[in-house]
Amino acid sequence: MSDPCDTHTAQRVANMHPGSMLEMDRKWSREIGWAYEVYHQRAEAIHSATTSGKRLQPVIRDFLRSPHAKLVSAYKALGGRANPDQVRALSRQVNAWATDYPPIRWYPKTKPDGSSRPICVLPPAPKAAHYLIREVINQQTAPNGSLFGIPGASRDDLARQLKQLQNFGYVYLAKTDVIDCYQSINPDALYSLPLPQEVTRRALDTRSLCFSVIHHPDNASQAKQDFGSSESIYETEHNVSGPKGLMQGSPASGVVLAHLLVGLSDSADTKVMICFDNIVIASRTPAGTRAMADTLAAHLERCPAGPLAMCEPEYADNAPLDFLGYRFDPNRVDVGIAEDALSRLEERLGFAEQMDTERLNARLEAHEQAAGDPTQITPASPFLDAAPASIWRVLRDWRAGFPAAHPDGPELSHYLRTSTDATFNHPVFSHLHEHLFAEPGTWENEAIRAILKRHFDEHSQTQINSRKQNP
């Protein structure tokens, strides 16, 4: 059920003069901008205390209790499009020491081998608190070139680094992962994290938290927005293991895992990189990958955060290897995209092409009807506003998901060439399509963004009208 206060706020905003709304947006931009300034200052204080050997507890507590840091974490938890009043209200609920949060919902997500992993859907307040915790741990986790999937060292950074190694002669690769890694983390190991013990106990230790299962994953997206409803809550089945160890779905878990796994060693001829629970080895010799795989298996088994078990490695001796959605081919100097990822792109492009064609056909039909009416001025050609917006959105979103792959690489170039046909052959749209991945600041990029925004607004309005007609 919607909050009447939120409804009244939305109505007041809708009735505002455009100038008043613009001033409100500017005020909010200044407020959240200043909050980010303070957020980064207090986070940097944690880093400085860590590197200088000063007392950490005071600066950590200052950060966790800072109203500005709480506002930023609430902003992150709700997303950039959230209403400012909602962000402010949530920030007042954020408390890393809280004991009164609602149950954390979770659902079993099926894995390729048929088993399942529990995915948590955190309510906004604890989710915001976990953003705070993530920053505290991140500021105390020194980058070492081996840990990725954390702020400042993304999965795409790993892809670039691995490709560079491959180009420099590390052509013997192996990939593996940790079996049920998040579930297998020893919760006692969490108390070694550089956090106040009570924060660890109340916010991270699954033994101290309350969980409710979402029986059907389709309800997970609704659970993110509606934590008061019980319609999607069911008793946990006995054959489904609930969350334990580290919560998958928490914004803090990736950084927590990286901090716990610090200490993976490598050598001059063999490098190890880990992103979440995915591990890749790059060596100059085939014996190097095998020896390092054995070393890692023994290290994980003795790991204080475990014991952890490693999957049987897959080796690629001077051959292509797919890892984290990318392809690493020794015969290419650039990062490629894995076949299974391209298959998903093709599926999405199929739906997008259908949507664009249906939209164009509807415009053509409306144009023919208007042109046949002698009482009306002949309208402009429907092709003037018939950009393949759905296809553009899919391709640009896909490009954003694989930033380590060059936009002129063979995969993206292929789908750019083959994703539209002569139906949309308008000179302006053809030019924009050829420059779909233009850099920010170019007129092509700005024009494409404007078209996609208009298309999104039209699509949203159509959905609103449809709901009004079919409540």
N, C-alpha and C positions, 0 to 999 in steps of 0.2 A: 504494500500500500504506500502511495506517495505521501510525503510529509506536507501537510497544508501550508506550513511556513515556506517550504521550497516553492510551492505553487504560487503563493502570494508574491514571493520575491521575483519569480519569473515573469509574473504579470506586470509588476512595477517596472522591471527592466524593459519589457516589450512596449510599455507606454512612454518610455523616456524619449526625450528629444534626441536626435542623432548626435548633436553636439555634446549633450550630457553623457551619452554612452561613450563617446570618444574620450572625454575627459576622465571617465571612470576607468577606461582601458589604460590610459596613460598613468593614472594614479596607481593602478594595480601593477603595471610594468615597473614603475619606480619602486614599489613596495617589494615585489618579488626579486627585483634586481639587487636591492640593498640587502635583502635576506641572503641571497647567494654570496654577496661580498663577505658578510659576517660568517656565513657557513664555511667558506674557503679559508678565512683567517683562522677560525677555531680548529679546522681540520689540519691546517698547516702547523698549528701549535702542537698538535699531537705528533706529527712527523718530526718536528724540531726537537721535542722532548725525547723522542725515541733515539734519534741520532746523536744527541748530545749527552745522553745518560741522565737527564733530569727526571724528577718525579713525574710519573705519568698519570697517576690517579686523579689529581686535581684538574688537569686539562681535559681528560676523558670525561669526567663528570660535568665540567663546564660545557662541553660540546653536547653531551646527551641531554642536558637540561636547558640548553639555549632555545629561547622562543623562535629565533631566526632559523636555527637548524631544524627545529620541528616544523616550521612553515615550509621549508624547502623539502623536507621528507614527505610531508603531506601532499605537496605539489607533485612530487614524483609518484606517490602512491595512487593519486587520482588521475594523473595524466594532465598534459598541458592544456587541454580544452575544458578542464573543470571550471565550474563557477567559482570566482574568488571567495565568495562568502562560504562555500562548501569547504574550500581549502583552509580558510581561517578557522572554521568550526572544527575541522578534523585536527588541525595542529594543536588545538587546546586539549584534545583527547590523547595525544601521543605521549606515552610514558614508558621508557625502557624497563622500568621497575614494576609495571602494572601487573595486577593479579586478577583483574575483573574483565578481561577481554572475552568476547563471545567465543564459542567453540570454533576451531579451525576446521573447515570442511575439506574433504579430500575425496578423490575418486581413483579407482584402479585403471591405469592406462596400459593397454596390451602392448607387449614388446614383440619384435619379429619372431622370437622363439616360442611364442604362445604364452609365456608367463606375463606377469604384470608388475608395474611399479606404482606406488601410491603418489599421486600428484596433489599437492596441497593448494588450496585457494584461500589465501589469508584475507581476513577482513581488513578494511582500510587502515584502522588504527595500528594493529600489530604489523601490518605490512610497512607502514611508515616507520615504525620503530626499527624494523629490520633494515631499512635503508640507512638509518642512523648507525646501527651496529656494523653494517657493511663498511661504512666510511671509516669508523674507528679502527677496524681490523686492517683495512686496506692501507691506512696511513702507517701501520706498523709492520707491513709485509714488504720487505725489500725486494724489488724486481731483480731476478737473477738470470733472465734469459731462458728459463726452463718452465716457468709457470705462466699460463695464459687463461683466458676466460675471466679475467679480473679487470677492474678499471685501469686503464693505461697499458694493458697487454691483452688485446682481444684475440678471438679465434682467427681473425683476418691477419693480425700481426704474426701469428704463428705460421699461417700459410705463406706469407711473404718470406719469413725467415727460413722456413723449411725449403722453399724453392731456391733461395739463395745458396743454402747448403748443398742442395742437389746440383746446382750449376757449378759449384766449386769442388765437385768430385765426391760428395757424400751420396752416392747413387745406390747404395744398398739400404733399403728402407724396411721397416717393420711397424705394424700397428697392432695395438691391443687395447683392452680396457679392463677396468676393475669390475669384477662380478658383483652386482647389487651393491655398488660402492656406497651410495648414500645410506642405504638401509643397514650396511655393515659397520658404519662408524660407531665406535665405542662411545656412548654418551659421556662416560667419565672423562674422555679425552677433551671434551669441550671446555672443561674447567682449566685447561692449559692455555686457553685463548686469552689475549691481553684485554680482558674486560672485567668489570666488577663482577664478582662471583654471583651476586644476586641477580644481575642482569642475565647472566648465562642461565641460571636456574629458571628464571621466570619467563624468558623470551625464547631460549634455544633448546633447552633440555626437554625432549619430547615426553619424558616420564612425568614432567610437571604440568603438561599442557592437556587441554581437553580437545578431543577430535570427534567429528561427526562425518559419516561416510555419505557421499553423494552416489546413490546406487547407479544412476545413469549418467555417463560423461556428458551427454547432451545438456544436462542441467548445470554443468560447471560454469558456463558463461553467465547464466542467470545468477548463480551463487555469488559471483563477483559483485553483483549490484544489489542483491536482495538477501541480506543476512538475517532478516527477521522471519522469513517464510519457512515453514516446516514441510512444504509440499514435496521437496526433493530429498528429504532426509529419511534414511532407512537404517534398520539395524545392520551392523556389520556382519557379513557372512563369515562363517568359521574358516572357510578356505581362502580368505583374502587377508593378507597381512597388512595392517595399518601402518601409518608412519612411525618410524623409529630411526635412531641415528640422526641423520640430517634431513630436514624437510625439503623435498624437491618441490620447487615452486616459490620458495622464499628468495627474495632478492639478496639475502646475505649468504646463502649456502655455498655459492661458488667461491667467494673469497674465504669463507671459513675452511672449505676443503683445501684450497690452495695453501693456506697457512698451516694446516695440519700436515700437508705432504711436503713441506719444505725439507730439503735434505736429499732429494734424488740426485745422485751424482752422475757425472759423465766423464769423458776423457777427451783428449785432443782429437782422436780419430773417430770417436763415437759420441753423438749428441742425443740427449733425451729431452723431449718436450711434452708437457701434459696440459690438457685443456679440459677442465672439469674432471671426469673420470676416463677421458680418452688419452691414450699414450701413443706417441710415435717415436721411433728410434731411427736415426740417420747415421750411417757409418761409411767409411771408405772401403771396408772389406766385408764380405758375407759373414766371416767368423765374428766380426765385431758386433753385428746385430744379434747374433745368437748368444754370444757371451753376455751382452748387456741385458737381453731378455731374461736370462737366468738370474743375473744379479738383481734385477728389478723384482722378480718373483720372490726372491729371498728377502729383499728389503721390505716389501709390502706385507709379507707374512709376519715379519717382526715389528712392523710399524706400530707405535704406541696408540695410534688412532684406530687400529684394527683388532685382530689380524684381518688382512684383506687378501683376497684371492684374485689372481690375474688370469684373464682368458688366454687361450692358446693363441700365440701371435700369428699374424698373417705376414709372410715375407714377400718382398718385391725386390729381387736382385737385378739391379740395372733395368728395371721394368716399371711401367706405370703403377701408381698406387692411388686409390681413392681414399680421402681422409677428410672428415668434417665437411663433406659436400664439395670439396675441391678435388681436382685431379693433378697429380704430380708425375709428369712424364719426362724422363731424362732426355728425350729427343726434342723437347720444347724449352725455350728460355723463359716462358711466362707461365703463370698459374692457370690451369684449366678448370673446368667444371665437371663434376662427376656425372656419370650416365644416369643414375637414379634421380639426381636433382634435375637434369634436363628433361626426364620423363614427366616429372611433376610440372615443369614449366609448360610442356606441350599440352598437358591436360588443362591447365589454367588458360592457356591461349585459345584452346578450342571453345571454352565457355565464353571467353571475352569476344571472340570473333562472332559468335552467335548473337551476343547482346548488341554489338555494333551494327550487324546486318539488320536485326529486327528494328533497331532505332532508325536506321537509314530508310528502310522500307516504309515505316510509319510516316516519316517525313515526306517521302515520295508520294504516298497515297494522299496525304493532306494537301500537298502541292497540286496534284492532279485535280482534286476536288475544287480547290480554290481557283485554279486556272480555267475550269469549266464553268465557272459562275460569271456571267457577263456583267453582273452588277459590281464586281470587285476588280480592283487593279491587279493585274497579273503579278503574283508575288515573285520575289527573287528565287533563284535556283536553290533547292534544298542542299545542294552539294557545298554551298558556301559555309554551312555550319554543320558539316557532317564528318568531323575528324574522328578517326578510330580511337576514341578516348579510352574505351575499356582495354583495348590492346596496349595502348600507351601506358596506362596505369600498371598493367601486369608487368610489362617489360621494365619500366622504371623501378617498380618495387623489387623486381627480381635483381636488377642491377644493384640496387641498394643493399640487397642481402648478400652479394658476392663482391665486395669492394676490392678484394685482392686480385680479382680477374680483370684484365684490361678490357675496356669497352670495345676496342678494335680487335679483340681476340676472336678466334674462329667460331666459338659457340654463340656469343652474343651477336656477332656480325651475321651469322647464318639466320638466326631468328628475326633479326631486324630486316633482312632482305625478304624473308618468306612469310612474314606475319600479316601482310596486307596484299590486296589484289587491286585490279584496275577499277573496282567499284568505288574506291576512295581516291582515285587518281586526280586530285586537285593539286595544282602547282604549289600552293602555299603549304598544304598538308604534306605533300611529298617532300618538300624541303625540310619541314619540321621533323618528319619521320626519319630522314637521313641524319638529323642532328638531335635525335631523341635523348642522347646522353651528353648533351652540351654542358659545359661547365657553368656553375652559377655565375650570374652577372652578365652572361651573353643574352642577346635579345631573343634567341631561339629558346633558351631555357625559360625565360620569363614568359614568353608567349605560350609555351606548352603548359607551364604551371597555371596560367590564367584559364586556359581551355579546360584543363582537368578540374580546376576548382569550380568553374561554371557547370561542368558536367556533373560533378559530385553534388552541387547544390540542387540542380534539376532533378537528379535521381532521388535525393533525400526528400524533396518536395513531392515527388510522385508517390513515394512510399507513404508520406504523411496523408496525402489525399486518398490513397487506397485504404488506409486504416480508417479514415473518417467514413468512407463509403461502406466498408465492411468491418464494423466494430466487433 
